[in-house]
Amino acid sequence: MTRPLEIKHVVAPEQEGWRLRSVLLTGMRISRKMLSRLKLTEGSILVNGERIPLHTPMRAGEEVVVRLPEDASDDIMPQPIPIEIIREDEHLFIVNKEAGRIVHPTKGHYINTVANGVVHLWQSRGDRYRFRPIHRLDQDTSGVLAIAKNAYAHQYVSEQFQQGRVRKTYLAIVHGVVEADAGTIDGPIDRDPDEPHVRIVTPSGYPSVTHYETVERFVPAGASLVRLRPVTGRTHQIRVHMKHIGHPLVGDSLYARELAASSLQGRIARQALHAADLSFEHPGTGMRVTYEAPMPADMSELLRSLSSPLHDWD
């Protein structure tokens, strides 16, 4: 069963004299929006076990406790969908998302999402959490997906995403032999005015930066395995950037359409893109943590075929 979560903080010597509001906002990194909600709930903010005004000056050594209210995703239909858990604790639920599954219900896709499966798992254990994905992965991208189990954790990690302090590493199999051992793609991204669901690199777009390194080249097959670290988080960023430098992802039906007749393009049923690891500061400890997901079977099989001398590549 879900137990009310408490976030505790001992006022540090350098915080002596700070008002309680400042300790909450700066020392504990409680968002202003969350603080407004907490003020409405009796007993949600306590100092040494007592409720005191937010303007009260603090003394070093005093204990501040924030009790987070229970919250649940009652609007998401639970479904018994297999969920591969990488790691779970009181703040985070880290999963290895399979390719082909949408993260959260959207218009026209109300079921068969990661959210439906996670909510079912939580309910089966008697837990009540709201499904709060901290970031998104494209439907056909596999790998590490971070989900917050409370509003504090969501705000804590989302803030790091916004500030560019989260390290994201992807593995992709791309068309063509990438010549450079490493490089940076600095290309603004925005919607294609002719196809709004497609993104393109355009001078008037939003700043977008992706670092990459070539892991392995498959010369006879005309393909490469690359490791990518996007600095920004634009929609389809990696797919757009790799197409921009002439190396669209293998299997990408949207950004490698001109290669549809290629035998290489048809060897995997989705874009060959995998979120291999995710690193950020943990909301419970403040320490940096890294979560990893192994290469999925379809991409591993594609890599084996690229290495095989038995294939006749066009």
C-alpha positions in Angstrom: 0.0 0.0 0.0 1.1 3.6 -0.7 2.4 5.4 2.4 2.3 9.2 2.6 5.7 10.4 1.5 7.7 12.8 3.7 10.6 14.9 2.5 12.8 15.9 5.4 15.4 18.7 5.6 17.7 19.8 8.5 18.4 23.5 8.4 22.1 24.0 7.6 24.3 26.5 9.5 24.5 28.7 6.4 20.7 28.7 6.3 20.5 30.2 9.9 18.1 33.1 9.8 16.4 32.1 6.6 12.6 32.3 6.7 10.8 29.0 6.4 9.6 30.0 2.9 13.2 30.4 1.7 14.2 27.1 3.2 11.3 25.4 1.3 11.9 27.1 -2.0 15.7 27.2 -2.1 17.0 24.7 0.5 14.5 22.0 -0.4 13.7 23.0 -4.0 10.0 23.0 -3.5 8.3 24.8 -6.4 6.2 27.8 -5.8 3.2 26.0 -7.4 3.6 23.0 -5.0 4.1 25.4 -2.0 0.8 27.0 -2.8 -1.0 23.7 -2.7 0.8 22.6 0.4 -0.3 25.7 2.3 -3.9 24.6 1.8 -3.4 21.3 3.5 -3.3 21.1 7.3 -0.1 19.5 8.7 1.6 19.3 5.3 4.5 21.5 6.4 6.0 21.0 9.9 9.0 22.3 11.7 10.1 20.2 14.7 6.7 18.6 14.5 4.7 21.8 14.6 3.0 24.0 12.0 4.5 27.5 12.0 4.1 30.6 9.7 6.1 30.6 6.5 7.8 33.9 7.4 9.3 32.4 10.6 13.2 32.7 10.8 14.8 29.3 11.0 17.6 28.1 13.3 20.3 25.7 12.3 19.5 22.1 13.2 15.7 22.5 13.0 13.9 19.8 11.0 11.5 20.7 8.3 9.1 18.0 7.1 7.0 18.2 4.0 4.2 15.7 3.7 3.1 15.1 0.1 -0.6 14.5 -0.5 -1.8 11.3 -2.0 -2.5 11.5 -5.8 -3.5 8.9 -8.4 -4.2 8.6 -12.1 -7.9 7.7 -11.8 -8.4 9.0 -15.4 -6.1 6.3 -16.9 -7.6 2.9 -17.6 -5.5 0.1 -16.1 -4.4 -2.6 -18.5 -2.3 -5.7 -17.8 0.6 -4.7 -20.1 4.1 -6.1 -19.4 6.4 -3.4 -17.9 10.1 -4.0 -17.6 11.3 -2.2 -14.5 14.9 -1.0 -14.4 14.7 0.6 -10.9 12.0 1.7 -8.5 12.1 3.7 -5.2 9.8 6.0 -3.3 10.4 8.8 -5.8 11.0 7.3 -9.2 9.8 4.5 -11.4 12.3 3.8 -14.2 11.3 1.5 -17.0 12.7 0.1 -20.3 10.1 1.2 -22.8 9.5 -1.2 -25.6 9.4 0.1 -29.2 6.0 0.6 -30.6 4.3 1.7 -27.4 3.2 5.3 -26.8 4.1 6.7 -23.4 0.9 8.4 -22.4 -2.7 8.3 -23.6 -3.4 11.0 -26.3 -6.3 11.8 -28.5 -7.1 8.6 -30.5 -4.7 6.5 -28.3 -6.4 6.0 -25.0 -5.3 2.4 -24.3 -2.2 0.2 -24.8 0.2 2.9 -23.6 3.0 2.7 -21.0 0.7 4.6 -18.7 -2.0 2.0 -18.9 0.4 -0.7 -17.9 2.1 1.1 -15.1 -1.2 2.2 -13.5 -2.4 -1.4 -13.7 0.8 -2.6 -12.0 0.5 0.0 -9.2 -3.2 -0.7 -8.6 -2.5 -4.5 -8.4 -0.1 -3.7 -5.6 -2.6 -1.4 -3.8 -0.5 1.7 -4.6 -1.9 5.1 -5.6 0.4 7.2 -7.6 -0.3 9.7 -10.5 1.5 8.7 -13.7 4.0 11.5 -14.2 6.4 10.9 -17.1 9.4 13.2 -16.7 10.2 13.1 -20.4 9.0 11.5 -23.5 10.3 8.9 -26.0 8.9 8.6 -29.5 6.5 5.7 -30.0 9.0 3.6 -31.9 12.0 4.5 -29.8 13.0 2.0 -27.1 14.9 2.5 -23.8 15.1 4.3 -20.5 12.0 6.2 -19.5 11.8 8.0 -16.2 8.5 8.3 -14.4 8.0 10.3 -11.2 5.8 8.9 -8.4 5.1 12.3 -6.8 4.9 15.9 -7.7 8.1 16.8 -5.9 10.2 14.3 -7.8 8.6 15.3 -11.1 9.5 19.0 -10.5 13.0 18.2 -9.2 14.1 16.2 -12.3 12.1 18.2 -14.8 13.9 21.3 -13.6 17.2 19.6 -14.5 15.9 18.8 -18.0 15.0 22.4 -18.5 18.4 23.5 -17.3 20.3 21.1 -19.5 21.8 19.1 -16.5 20.4 15.7 -17.6 22.7 13.5 -19.7 20.8 11.4 -22.3 22.6 8.8 -24.4 21.1 7.1 -27.4 22.3 4.5 -29.8 21.3 4.6 -33.4 21.9 2.6 -36.6 22.1 5.0 -39.5 22.3 4.8 -43.3 25.7 5.5 -44.7 29.3 5.2 -43.4 29.8 8.2 -41.1 33.2 9.6 -41.8 33.8 11.6 -38.7 34.8 9.9 -35.5 32.8 12.5 -33.5 31.0 15.7 -34.1 28.3 18.2 -33.1 25.2 19.0 -35.0 24.0 22.6 -34.3 20.9 23.0 -36.4 17.7 24.9 -35.3 14.6 22.7 -35.6 11.0 23.6 -36.4 7.9 22.2 -38.2 8.0 21.7 -42.0 5.5 24.3 -43.3 4.4 21.8 -46.0 4.1 18.9 -43.5 3.4 20.1 -40.0 3.9 16.6 -38.5 7.5 16.6 -39.9 10.4 18.6 -38.4 13.2 20.2 -40.4 16.4 22.1 -39.7 15.7 25.7 -40.6 17.5 29.0 -39.6 14.2 30.3 -38.1 13.8 27.2 -35.9 14.5 26.6 -32.2 18.1 26.1 -31.0 18.9 22.4 -31.2 22.3 20.7 -30.5 23.3 17.0 -30.7 26.7 15.5 -30.0 27.6 12.2 -31.7 30.4 9.7 -32.0 30.8 6.9 -34.4 30.9 3.5 -32.6 31.3 1.2 -35.6 31.2 1.4 -39.4 29.7 -1.4 -41.6 31.2 -0.5 -44.9 29.9 -3.3 -47.1 26.4 -2.7 -45.8 26.6 1.1 -45.9 25.6 1.7 -42.3 27.0 2.9 -39.0 26.3 2.6 -35.3 26.5 5.9 -33.6 26.2 7.1 -30.0 24.3 10.4 -29.5 23.9 12.9 -26.7 21.3 15.5 -27.4 21.8 18.7 -25.5 18.4 20.0 -26.2 15.1 18.0 -26.4 13.2 19.0 -29.5 10.7 16.7 -31.0 12.3 14.1 -33.3 15.7 15.9 -32.7 18.0 13.0 -33.3 16.1 11.7 -36.3 16.0 15.2 -37.9 19.7 16.0 -37.1 21.0 12.7 -38.5 19.0 13.2 -41.7 20.3 16.7 -41.9 23.9 15.4 -42.1 23.0 12.8 -44.6 22.6 9.8 -42.3 18.9 9.1 -41.6 18.1 6.3 -39.2 17.6 2.9 -40.6 13.9 1.9 -40.5 12.7 5.5 -40.0 9.6 5.7 -42.2 9.3 9.4 -41.7 12.8 10.8 -42.2 14.2 8.1 -44.5 11.3 7.9 -46.9 13.6 8.4 -49.9 15.4 5.1 -48.9 12.2 3.1 -48.7 13.4 0.7 -51.5 16.7 0.0 -49.8 17.0 -3.6 -48.5 18.7 -2.1 -45.4 15.7 0.1 -44.6 13.4 -3.0 -44.4 15.5 -5.0 -42.0 13.9 -3.4 -38.9 10.3 -2.5 -38.3 10.9 0.9 -36.7 13.6 3.5 -36.5 16.7 2.0 -35.1 17.0 4.3 -32.0 17.4 3.3 -28.4 17.7 5.4 -25.3 20.6 3.6 -23.7 21.1 5.6 -20.5 19.8 8.6 -18.5 21.7 10.5 -15.8 20.5 13.1 -13.3 20.5 14.1 -9.7 18.2 12.0 -7.6 15.3 13.9 -5.9 15.7 11.9 -2.7 19.5 12.1 -2.2 20.7 14.9 -4.5 23.4 12.4 -5.7 23.8 11.8 -9.5 22.4 8.5 -10.7 22.5 6.7 -14.0 19.9 4.3 -15.4 20.7 2.0 -18.3 18.8 -0.2 -20.7 20.5 -2.9 -22.8 20.3 -2.9 -26.6 16.9 -4.4 -27.7 16.7 -7.6 -29.6 15.7 -6.1 -33.0 18.6 -3.7 -33.0 21.0 -6.4 -31.9 19.8 -8.6 -34.7 20.2 -5.8 -37.2 23.8 -5.2 -36.0 24.6 -8.9 -36.4 23.3 -8.9 -39.9 25.3 -5.8 -40.8 28.5 -7.7 -39.6 27.7 -10.8 -41.6 29.6 -11.4 -44.9 26.7 -13.6 -46.1 24.3 -10.7 -46.9 24.2 -9.1 -50.3 23.8 -5.4 -49.6 22.5 -3.1 -52.3 
